[in-house]
Amino acid sequence: MIDAKKPVKLPTQQILPIVGLIVGIVFLYIGLSEFGFWNSNTHTPTAAFFSTIVSVGLIALSLIALLQSIRKPMEEFRLLNWYVPIGFLLMVIAMMIIGTVPAVIIFEIIWCRFYEKMSWKTTIIAVVFCLIMVIPIFTWWLGIDFPVGKIGELILGY
């Protein structure tokens, strides 16, 4: 089993320069291959003139930052600190697949029961209270149509 309190060393100092390098290379390739840099017929810059210059600068600065970050020690992170962002991303993905209301219910059950270590009785009371708040107030009274997700679209025939 994974120990959530054990520190994990990650090369976070290198991630941003690598992303900047990739973005710079992509924009340089698109700018030069699709638009060109200079129009030799009219002796004027093309639409990608400025973006090509910026992408070359981004590549150069990203390389400098990457070379400087290699000497720095890796940062320590605990998996426990990543539960909230990971849970948020999984909830957003679940909303797109199964819909907002079912995703919130499942997220609340998992969060209350397994992260907060609440009893099943307290978890069920929290979920029922959430449903009492969501369905009558937001759906019926305010008329908010929550996304139903891809599975809901298949079932409802959208």
Disulfide bonds with the S-S distance in Angstrom:
none
